[in-house]
Amino acid sequence: MSGRLYHLEGDWYEWRQRPALPGDVQVRVRVEVHDDGRLGLAELGVVGQPTSELLRAIPVGRIEATANAQLMVVDDRVTPAPARRRRWRSPGGRPVPPNPSDAGWEQPASGGGAGGARGRPDRFYADIAGEYQDLTRTSNRPAADLADRHDVPVTTAHRWIKEARRRGLLAPGRPGKAG
């Protein structure tokens, strides 16, 4: 099952998924009370008759995970996150090295990182965060799938995800929850 939130007005969004639900579902998104920076549902509305079949089929956890992948908080307001650039892949599924002459590509600083930091540049971790968020919507094992995509051990993928969180590119994790 895959789904997406579509902005209506204010902090209200319409949830659409495949396969489609038997009714229209709208949610109001807010920053959760325990202030870990993650987004949660404040209200849920059903357009039309709220049948028991529809209520049982609403994937509340998936909607929250999608909200955290699609939206962000700016000045205490929930807004859509900026679009990410897609990474090109070879026919075998391996990432294609970027062409340094392409717009938007930044060469690492002499220390290997951005802004004098160690390791890889922020751009790398932003791409990893985007891929990971996409995988959390479709996979029960997003870190393992990320590792498979990049042909690295799962521990490396976990380290990349941890660094993306440290740099503020992903929301803080919750034990036992992907995203």
C-alpha positions in Angstrom: 0.0 0.0 0.0 1.3 3.5 -0.8 -0.3 6.8 0.1 0.2 10.5 0.0 -1.0 13.6 1.8 -2.5 16.5 -0.3 -2.8 19.9 1.3 -6.4 21.3 1.6 -6.1 24.5 3.7 -4.5 25.5 7.0 -3.0 22.3 8.5 -5.6 20.0 7.0 -4.6 17.4 4.4 -6.4 14.7 2.4 -5.1 11.2 2.6 -5.1 9.2 -0.7 -3.8 5.7 -1.1 -3.6 2.7 -3.4 -5.7 0.7 -3.1 -8.2 3.4 -2.5 -10.2 3.6 0.8 -14.0 3.2 0.6 -14.3 6.9 1.6 -12.5 10.2 1.8 -10.2 10.7 4.8 -8.9 14.1 5.9 -6.4 14.7 8.7 -5.1 17.7 10.7 -1.3 17.4 11.3 0.5 19.0 14.2 3.8 18.6 16.1 3.3 15.9 18.8 2.9 16.9 22.4 6.0 15.1 23.7 8.0 17.5 21.6 10.4 15.1 19.9 10.0 17.0 16.7 7.8 14.4 14.9 4.5 15.2 13.4 1.3 13.5 14.5 -2.4 13.6 13.8 -4.4 16.1 15.8 -7.8 15.3 14.1 -9.1 12.8 11.6 -12.2 13.4 9.5 -14.2 11.2 7.2 -16.2 12.8 4.4 -19.5 10.9 4.1 -20.7 8.0 6.2 -18.0 6.6 8.6 -18.6 2.9 8.1 -16.9 0.3 10.3 -15.1 -1.0 7.2 -13.7 2.4 6.4 -12.6 3.1 10.0 -10.8 -0.2 10.3 -9.0 0.4 6.9 -7.6 3.8 7.9 -3.8 3.3 8.3 -3.1 5.9 11.0 0.5 4.8 11.5 1.2 5.0 7.8 -0.4 8.4 7.6 1.8 9.7 10.4 4.9 8.2 8.8 4.0 9.9 5.5 3.4 13.2 7.2 6.9 13.0 8.7 8.3 12.2 5.3 6.4 14.8 3.3 6.1 17.7 5.7 8.2 19.8 8.0 7.8 22.4 10.7 8.9 25.9 10.0 8.2 28.7 12.6 5.8 26.4 14.4 3.8 25.8 11.2 3.5 22.5 9.3 4.4 23.0 5.7 5.3 20.7 2.7 9.0 19.8 2.6 10.9 21.1 -0.4 11.2 18.7 -3.4 14.3 16.5 -3.5 16.4 16.0 -6.6 16.1 12.5 -7.9 19.3 10.5 -8.1 20.1 8.8 -11.4 20.7 5.1 -11.4 22.3 2.8 -13.9 20.3 -0.1 -15.5 21.7 -2.4 -12.8 20.3 -0.1 -10.0 23.7 1.2 -8.9 24.0 5.0 -8.3 25.6 6.8 -11.2 28.4 9.1 -10.0 27.4 12.8 -10.4 29.0 14.9 -13.0 30.9 17.7 -11.2 29.9 20.1 -13.9 26.2 19.5 -13.2 24.4 22.4 -11.4 23.8 21.6 -7.7 26.8 19.3 -7.3 29.2 20.4 -4.6 32.7 18.9 -4.4 33.6 17.9 -0.8 35.9 20.3 1.1 39.5 19.2 1.6 38.5 17.4 4.8 36.0 15.3 2.8 32.9 17.0 4.4 30.9 20.1 4.0 31.9 23.1 6.1 35.1 21.5 7.4 33.3 18.5 8.9 34.6 15.0 8.7 33.1 12.5 6.4 30.7 13.0 3.5 29.1 16.3 2.4 25.6 17.3 3.6 24.3 16.7 0.1 25.1 12.9 0.4 23.2 12.7 3.7 20.3 14.7 2.3 20.0 12.2 -0.6 20.3 9.3 1.9 17.5 10.9 4.0 15.3 11.3 1.0 15.8 7.7 -0.1 15.2 6.4 3.4 12.0 8.5 3.8 10.7 7.1 0.5 11.5 3.5 1.6 9.7 3.9 5.0 6.5 4.4 3.1 6.8 1.2 1.1 9.0 -1.2 3.0 9.0 -2.9 6.4 12.9 -2.9 6.3 13.9 0.4 4.9 17.5 0.4 6.2 18.1 -3.1 4.7 16.6 -2.0 1.4 18.8 1.2 1.4 21.9 -1.0 2.0 20.8 -3.3 -0.9 20.4 -0.3 -3.2 23.9 1.0 -2.4 25.6 -2.5 -2.1 26.8 -1.8 1.5 26.3 -3.7 4.8 23.2 -2.8 6.7 25.4 -1.4 9.5 26.7 1.2 7.1 23.2 2.1 6.1 22.3 2.5 9.8 25.3 4.7 10.3 24.3 6.9 7.3 20.8 7.2 8.8 22.1 8.1 12.2 24.4 10.8 10.7 21.5 12.2 8.6 19.5 12.4 11.9 22.4 14.1 13.7 22.6 16.7 10.9 18.9 17.4 11.2 17.9 15.9 7.8 15.7 13.3 9.4 13.4 13.6 12.5 14.5 11.8 15.7 13.9 8.1 15.5 11.5 6.1 17.7 12.5 2.6 18.8 10.7 0.0 16.7 9.4 2.5 14.2 10.8 3.1 10.7 11.1 6.7 9.6 
